[in-house]
Amino acid sequence: MNELIAKNPPVRPAPGGNCPIAPRILFADDEPGIRFFSEIALSRAGYTVTTVADGQEAWKALETETFDLLVTDNQMPYLTGQELVLKVRQHGLELPIIVAASDLEFFLNPDNEWLQVAQLLQKPFDLQQLKEAVNCCVPVDH
């Protein structure tokens, strides 16, 4: 066993080297299939993804962890995407937000431009569209 460790030492950055950290995404959607496939696609694209099933769970995660991007559905239990985005902005969080939902009317209203939603993604969307939208907001350095 020690021979194996000696032949394959743990990977670590070289002195003065640059080891990029994967951008962290919080993905909120009440549909388990969308969470599952989106997490796989975004993880394979180089992101670290945390998924939650509703807006209330998303808010709790935002209070305790740091994320580089929020992707949220609109129609969710306990706290809608609309309510979540309002709460995020009212608390001064400046992270980019993608709303991925079938109902985008609220976010398309010019009176709500102050919410600074970075991208609107109409459901149903494919995983390539999701990856492109995410990459526009937080590119992964390869």
Beta strands, then each sheet from edge to edge (+ up, - down):
strand 1: 24-28
strand 2: 48-52
strand 3: 69-72
strand 4: 97-101
strand 5: 119-122
sheet 1: 2+ 1+ 3+ 4+ 5+
end
